[in-house]
Amino acid sequence: MKDKKEKFDLLSTVEYGGCSAKLAPEELAKILDKLPKVSHPNVMVDIQTSDDAGVYRMDENTALIYTTDFFPPVCSDPYEFGQIAAANALSDVYAMGGKPILSLNLMMFSASKLPMDAYVDILQGGQDKINEAGALTMGGHTIDDHPPKYGLAVVGTVHPEELITNAGCQAGDVLILTKPIGTGVVLAGQRCEMAEESSINEALSQMKLLNKVGAELMQQYDTHSATDVTGFGLLGHGMQMAKASGVSFCIDSKKLPIIDQSLDLLEEGCIPGASFRNLQYVEKSVEFAETVTYEHKMLVCDAQTSGGLLISVAAGDAESLLDDLLSSGVHSKAAIIGKVVAEREKAMRII
């Protein structure tokens, strides 16, 4: 008789996980400023605009998108963790309008402290998302480390003329967000035993969702710019996008798609530490209208894991793109959240 799998709670190994485990954005910016700048005629995107991935032009028809992402557990179940971590890593390619083709597994795992069944389940969850993306796994690398961490290095392709970066926003564009925010808050609520099961399940479902459909749909319209919303929150990634494009954003906090119970949890004092770090990162570049509640202010700074695409699209195409997203059966909470305006003193205004 085959031995029954040992069930193991990955959250028991970490204090915080997912994209909230990123180095504080202010500290990261200081480090990146000290690194030498890349200079090569075939490099189309490097670290200078804080974009989602590096892009290298192979020839007139093909550019390579190269990225990596990994983090500690964000949920209890190893298989779901693998799905989420893989979806998150693949998202960088989708944010640039590309198609993932190759991946490598990155695993940090302690065989002496964790059951090997958990190792297998993490990789299987990741592989199922890689398969869904239509990419191929070429191998990977594992080191003995605790707590566990998992993610991917991913290579994607895109036609150079169809590349979408975070630096192409134009004044007059409309901003669309394809997934609801609030995953960081709900996961913190889970740890404090304050979050309802339905909210936790919604957060997990959104994190496991590939941005594949959103990427395919935005390529069908006059999309000028995009990024995916992850560890620096909607404001952190939005600020990077606005600054890279030389414009400003105006975002309506009342139109944001939100995971159920997020605002209630914030009102009850369930505020993840990453939200404060992200607020500190953006505060000099963001203006909040007096009508914006404290809960909404912390929500737009909430660190997302495997979040949605923030898309800057020509105003004339915005409603059609939104209709397609909503009718896709995938992005049921996609929403128009604001607009792009000419550059102002502050990169972002939240109303």
Beta strands, then each sheet from edge to edge (+ up, - down):
strand 1: 43-45
strand 2: 54-57
strand 3: 63-71
strand 4: 99-108
strand 5: 136-143
strand 6: 149-158
strand 7: 174-177
strand 8: 223-228
strand 9: 247-251
strand 10: 286-288
strand 11: 309-313
strand 12: 335-342
strand 13: 348-350
sheet 1: 1+ 2- 3+ 6- 4+ 5+
sheet 2: 8+ 11- 7+ 12- 9+ 13+ 10+
end
